Structures are given as C-alpha cells and as structure tokens.
Amino acid sequence: MGLLDSLKAKLAPAKDKVSDLAQQHGDKVEQGLEKAAKMVDEKTKGKYSDKIESGTGKAKEAIDRLAHKDGTDGPKDDGPATGGPTDGGATPPPAA
C-alpha cells in the first residue's frame, strides 16, 4: 500500500464526519456565508461585490459537494437560473 493510499484510508473517517456535518448543518453554514458576504460587501461599499458573490457561490457549491446533496461530486445544478437567492448571486441580463 502506497503512502497516498494509506493517507486516504486514515482520512476516510474524517471525510465521512465532515460530510455528515455538512448534511446536518449545511443550511446554517450557507446562511452564515450570506450574512458574512453581505457584511463584507457593505464594509467595502460594493467595491468587491462581484468577487464576494463569486467566492460565496463557490463556497456554497463546496458545502453541497461535501454533503453530497446532488448525488455527484460535480457542481450542483438547481435547474434553470431564476435570478433568485439559490443561483449563487447571478444577475439575469437586462430585458431588451
């Protein structure tokens, strides 16, 4: 057994524990991310809004992957983007 295989075997219980915690408390973590992002955006007076939204979206996707909410290890797909709070903060294009 190689070093990497040995390390993976030792870390498997920790990964399972993190996954369980993400499943149980993922909503609370996401609410905390939103609250922190809003506060930082206000403190920076919107100067870094796009970066804050991007980072928040990536953090939420990571939580979802840890919790295995979508059944895969890939990015979560909530269906069509609606411009609502579950789309990672994306803003729909203006109407023509």
C-alpha positions in Angstrom: 0.0 0.0 0.0 1.4 3.3 -1.0 1.7 6.4 1.1 -1.2 8.1 -0.6 -3.4 5.1 -0.2 -2.5 4.9 3.5 -3.3 8.5 4.0 -6.6 8.2 2.2 -7.6 5.3 4.4 -6.7 7.2 7.6 -8.7 10.3 6.4 -11.8 8.4 5.3 -13.5 8.6 8.7 -12.8 12.4 8.9 -14.3 12.8 5.4 -17.4 10.9 6.4 -17.8 13.0 9.6 -17.4 16.3 7.6 -20.0 15.0 5.1 -22.4 14.2 7.9 -22.0 17.6 9.5 -22.4 19.3 6.1 -25.7 17.4 5.6 -27.0 18.3 9.0 -25.9 21.9 9.2 -25.3 23.0 5.5 -28.3 25.4 5.6 -26.9 27.2 8.7 -23.4 27.4 7.1 -24.9 28.8 3.9 -26.9 31.4 5.9 -23.7 32.4 7.7 -21.9 32.7 4.4 -24.6 35.0 3.1 -24.5 37.1 6.3 -20.7 37.4 6.2 -20.7 38.3 2.4 -23.3 41.0 3.0 -21.4 42.5 5.8 -18.1 42.5 3.9 -19.9 44.0 0.8 -21.3 46.8 3.0 -17.9 47.5 4.6 -16.2 47.7 1.2 -19.0 49.8 -0.1 -19.7 47.4 -3.0 -16.2 47.7 -4.4 -15.7 43.9 -4.5 -19.3 42.7 -4.9 -18.5 40.5 -7.9 -15.6 38.8 -6.2 -17.7 38.4 -3.0 -20.6 36.8 -4.9 -18.2 34.5 -6.8 -16.5 33.3 -3.6 -19.8 32.8 -1.8 -21.2 30.8 -4.7 -18.1 28.6 -4.8 -18.2 28.1 -1.0 -21.8 27.0 -1.2 -21.0 24.6 -4.0 -18.3 23.1 -1.9 -20.7 22.7 1.0 -23.1 21.0 -1.3 -20.4 18.6 -2.6 -19.4 17.7 0.9 -23.0 17.0 1.8 -23.5 15.0 -1.4 -26.8 16.9 -1.8 -26.8 16.4 -5.6 -25.6 12.8 -5.6 -22.4 13.5 -7.6 -19.0 15.0 -6.9 -19.6 17.7 -9.6 -21.1 21.1 -9.4 -24.7 21.4 -8.2 -27.4 22.1 -10.7 -30.6 23.5 -9.3 -32.3 23.7 -12.7 -32.9 26.9 -14.7 -31.5 30.1 -13.2 -34.2 32.2 -11.8 -32.2 35.1 -10.5 -33.3 34.2 -7.0 -31.1 33.6 -4.0 -30.3 29.9 -4.9 -28.5 30.8 -8.1 -25.2 31.8 -6.4 -25.9 35.5 -6.8 -26.0 35.7 -10.6 -27.9 38.6 -12.0 -30.0 37.9 -15.1 -29.3 40.1 -18.2 -31.4 43.2 -18.6 -34.5 42.9 -20.7 -34.2 44.3 -24.3 
